[in-house]
Amino acid sequence: MTQPDRATAQATSPRPALYLMIATYVVGGVGIFLGFRELSADPPSLSVATLLAVGGAGILSFVRHSIFHESDAARLGWGIGRRNNFQIEVGLANLAWGLLAILAVVLDWGLAVQASSFLVFGFYITSVGIMLLLTPPDDRTRPWRQVVLMWAFGIMLLWIGFAGMAAA
């Protein structure tokens, strides 16, 4: 049996995607923390929180799913070594709401649009968590700790999104 060359071994390593996943949760978590603080200010705001929790997390997720798709497939335990267009599509969806969030802040579209970006991301993340809960045990590719972390992130995104809409 021949050993894969160094470039192939690095491309299919789960490490780059794991580091990007950790960075996504760190950036998103800081954004969520700031979102709770910003909403209690007078006047309420979500600008920095939107840039981090939705914009930053969305862009990092795009990079992980689309650019490092082979590494992300290895991280998830999926087939590796070939292009997975569905995974790249998911990355592009992450890019879409990440860019929306950044534009909402940069172009000053207001609190309602920023809160809406939290809702879109939160509905997506929470829905994926529900899908994973309903997945038959033999087909599950993620441990429960990842699913619980995903739900926590999704619920906090939704909470800030609804609170932001109420404050708008």
N, C-alpha and C positions, 0 to 999 in steps of 0.2 A: 504494500500500500504506500502510495507516495504522499508526502506531506504537502499541504497547500503552501503556495508561496507566501512570503511575508505580507504583501499588499492584500491578498485575499483573506488571510487570517485576521488582519487588522480590520478590514471592512466588515467582517462578520462577527467581530467581537461585540458583546453586549455593553462593554464599558462606556463608549462614547454616548450611547443612548441613555444609559443609566445616569451618567453625569448630567446630561441635558435634562433628564426627568427630575433629578434632585434640584437643579438650578430653577426649573419651572416652579416647583413647589416652594422654594425659598423666595423667589421673586413674587410669586402669587401670594404667598403668606404675608410677606411684608406689605404688599398692596392691600390685602384684606384688613390687616391691622390698621393701616393708615386710613382705610375707608371708614371704619368705625369711628376713628378720631375725627376725620374730616366732616362726617355727617353731623357730628355734635357741635361743630363750630357755628358761629353766627357771622355771615350766612353759611349754610351748609354747602359743601363742595365734595366732589369726587375726582378732581383733576389728577392728582398724583396717584391716587389709588387706581384710577382707570388706566393710566399709563403702565403701571406695574402689574396689577392683578389680571387685567384683560389684554392690554397691549403687549407687555413683556412676556406673559405666559403664553399668549397666542403665537407670538413670533418664535419663541423657544420651542413650542410644540410643533410648529411648522418645520423648523430646522430638524428636529428629532424625527418626525414622521416622513418627511419628504427628502431631505438631503442625506440624512443618515438612516434611510429606510432599511438597509440591510442590518445595521447594528440594532435598530429598534425591533426588527423581526426576531433577531437572536435574543434580545432582552425579553420579548414576549413568548418565546418558545415556538414561534411560527417557522414555517419553511424558510430556509435562507439560501442565498446564492443566486437568486433571480429577482427581477423587478416585480414589485407588487403594486399595481396601479391603484388599487383601492386604498392602500395605506398612504400613498402619495396624495390621493384625493382628500383623505382625512386631514393631512397636513395643510392642504390648500384651504380647507374650511377653517382651520385654526388661523391661518394667515389672514383670511377675510375678516374675522371678528377682531383680530389683533390690529389690523390696519384701520378698521372702523373706529376702534377705541382711540387709537393715536390721532386720527383725523378729528374725532369729536373734541379732543382736548386742544389740539393745535389750531383748529379752525373755530374754536369757541362755540360749539353747537349747543352748549348748555347742559345742565344737570340731567334733564330727562333723557337725552341721547346717551350720556355717559352711563346713567343707571340702566338704560336698555341694553347696553353692551354687557353689563354684568348679568342681566337676565338671560340673554342669548347664550352666553358661555355657561352660566349656571344650569339652564335647562338641558344643554347638551351633556355636560359632565354628569348631572344627576340621572339623566336618561341612560347613559352608558352604564352607570352603576346598577340601575334597575335591570338592564339587559343582562349584565353579568350575574346578578342574583338569580335570574330566571334561566340561566344557561344550565343544562344538565351537567352534573358533576364530572362526567367523563370528558366533557368538551371544554371545561374551564382551563384557561391558560394563565390566570392570575391568582396569586394567593389572596386570602381574605383581607390581610393587612393592607394590600394595595387598594382593594375595593372599598374598605372602610375609609381610608385616606381620601380616595376619590369622592366618596359621598360627603365627607366633611367639607372638602373644598367646594363641591357643588352647592351644598346647602348654604355655606357662608356667602358664596357668590349671589345666590338667590336672595338671601336675607338683605344684603347690601343693595341689590338691585331694587327690591320692593321698597326698602326704606328710602332709597334715593328717589324713586318715583313719588313716594308720599311727600318728600321734602321739596320736590320740584314745583 
